[in-house]
Amino acid sequence: IADRFPATALLAAAAMALSLILGIAMGAIAAAYRGRATDNVLLVISLALVSIPVFWLGTMLLIAVAATIRSFPLGGYSGATSLILPTLTLALGSAGYYSRVLHTSLCDAFDQDYVRTARGKGLSRTRVMLKHAMANALLPLVTLAGLDLAGLLSGVVLTETVFNWPGIGRLAADAVFNLDIPLIMGTVLFSAFLIVVVNLLVDLLYAWLDPRIRLAEIG
């Protein structure tokens, strides 16, 4: 498990970074153009990304790249380029889900009194979103991203199997097929440990993002 964890951690970090960048960008743009054509288009795109099965998307990416770029690595880990396809496979679905969550949170924040007060002071819509609404809207996203990160660090069986990635997910799949009970128990226990640690970090991050939590603890 210790030998396979660095490969899984690298893939998890890359996928989480890309999914957050795409999801936050899509959610913020959709909320800024709420009720317009841009919002509707991004809604359809995000729903499509969420609905695509991971194993199917990974297989289609392999077929498309193999047919167009013959020298591109299609499996295993042989450098930074081999990280592109599995990262896209993992990140696209999460990005669609994050964009819808952030869109809903931002739309709720726009209807709050503190946002209307900020607009009444003459602040631009962009500044109101980034400085006032975004801080509260990110709180639900932090929880979801933390749980997803724990799952990614525990190993993503389908993606690592499709791309022959030397991580914990593929190790767990091999252990199941080989009926290696100690290794199966080890991967499950390691996954549970990661979930507990990530949940603790999410709680600490909540206190940093939301001053009301810190004030409540002090009071």
N, C-alpha and C positions, 0 to 999 in steps of 0.2 A: 504493500500500500504506500509506503514512504517513497519507494522508487517511482511509482506511477503518479503520485500527487502533483509534482511540479508541472507535468504536461497538462493535467486537468486544470490546475490553477491558472496556467497561462491562457488556456482556451476560455475559462470562465471569466477572467478579467477582460479579455478582448471582447467577448460577447456582451458582457454587462455594460462596458463602456459604449459600445456601438448602439446597443438597444436604448440606453438612456439618452444618448445624443439624438438619435432619430425620434424617439418617443416624445421627449420634451419639446423638440422643435415642431413636430407635427401637432402636438396638443396645444402649444402656445399659438401657433398660426391659426388653427381651427377655432380656438376661443376668441382670438382677435377679430376674426371674420364670422362670428356666430350668426347663423341663419342665412348666410350667403352661399354662393355657389362653391367657394373655396372650402367652406366647412363641410358641405355635402360630399365633395369629391374626396376630401381627406377621411371622411367617415367611411365611405365605401372602400378606400384603400386599406384603412386600418382593420376593418372587418374582414377583408379578404386575407390580410396577413395573419390575423388570428386564426382563421379557419383552415389555413393550409397545414396539413400534417407535416411534422418535422422530417420523418423518414422519406416522404415523397419529395419534399423540397430539396433535401440533400441529394437524392438520386437524380432529380432533374438538373440540378446544378452540375453534378458530375457529368451527365450526358452532354449538356450544353457546352461545357468547357472542353470536354474531350473531343467534341466535334469541331471546335473552333480554334483552340489553342493547344496544339499537340504537345508542346514542351512544358505545360503547366502541371505541377504535381497534383495527383488525384487522390492520394492517400498517404497515411503515415505522417511523420514529422521530419522534414528535411530542410527547414528554414522558415523564414517569415512568410513566404508565399504560400506554403502549405497550410498556413493558419487562416487564409482568407475564406475559403469555402465553408469550413465548419463554423467559423464565426458568423458569416452571413446566415447560415442555416439556423443557428440558435437565436440570433439577434432580431431577425425580421418579425417573427411572431410576437416576441416580447415587446418590440417597439410599437406594434399596432395596439397591443393591450395597454401599454403605458400611455399612449397618446389619448385613448378614450378616457382613462381614469383622470389624467391631468386636465383634459378638456372639461369634464364634468366638474372637477374641483374649481377650476378657474371661473367657469360660468356661475357657480354658486358664490364664489368670492366677489365677483363683479356686482352682485346684488346686495352686498353687505354695506352697512352704513359707513365704515371706515374708508371704503373705496369711493363711495359717493362724496365723502368729505374731501378726499384727496383730489378728486376731479374738480370739486367746487373751488379748490385753492388754485386752480389753473394748471395743474400738472398735466403733462401729455399722457395719452393713453398708454404708450409704450413704457413710460416711467412708472405709471401707476401699476401696470402689470408686473414689471420686473422687481420693483421695490416694495410694493405693498401686497398685491394679490398672490404673487408667486410663492412667497414664504409659507403661507398657510396651505396653498394648493399642493405643495410638495410633500406634505406630511403623509397622506395616504400612499403616495408613490414610494416614499422611503420604506414603508412597511412591506409593500409588494416586492420592491427590488431586493430587500434584505432576505426575504424568504426565497426568492428566485436565485440569489447568489449562493445561498446555502445548498440549494438543489444542484446548481452548476458545479460547485466545489465537490459535491458528493459523487459527481460523475454522471454524465448524460449517456445512457446506455445506447440509445438508438443512433445518436449522432456519432459517437465514438466508434460504433460498430460499422456504420456506413462508410466513414472516412478512415477506418483502420487507425484511429488515433490511439496512441499508447497511454491511455489514462485509466482512471479508476473505474469508469463505467464499463469499458471493454474488459477490464480485469474481472469485474463482478459478473459480467455475462459469461466469460470463460469459466468462472468458478461454478456457475449454475450448470452449465453443460457438462462439466467434469465432475459434478457432485462433490466439490471440495467444500465440505461443511464449515471447517474452521475459517477459510477465506471468506465465505459468504457471511458468516457471523462478524468477521472483522470489518468488512466493508459496511455492513448495516450499522454496527456500533460506531464506526468512524463518521458515518453520515449523521447519526443522531447527535454526536458530539459537535459537529459543525453547525447543526441547526440551533443548538443551545447557545453556542458562542455568538453566532450571527444575530440571534434575537437579543442577546445582551447588548451587542454593539448598536443595534437599531434603537433600543431604549435610551442608550446614552446619547445617540445622535438626535433623538426627539427632543431631549432637554436642551441641546445646543440650538436646534432650529426654532423651538417655540419657547420664548422667554416666560410665558405663563406657567410652564411646568417648573422652571427654576424658582420663580416667585412663590409658587404654591409650596415647594419643598422648604424654602426659607421661612415662610409664614407658618 
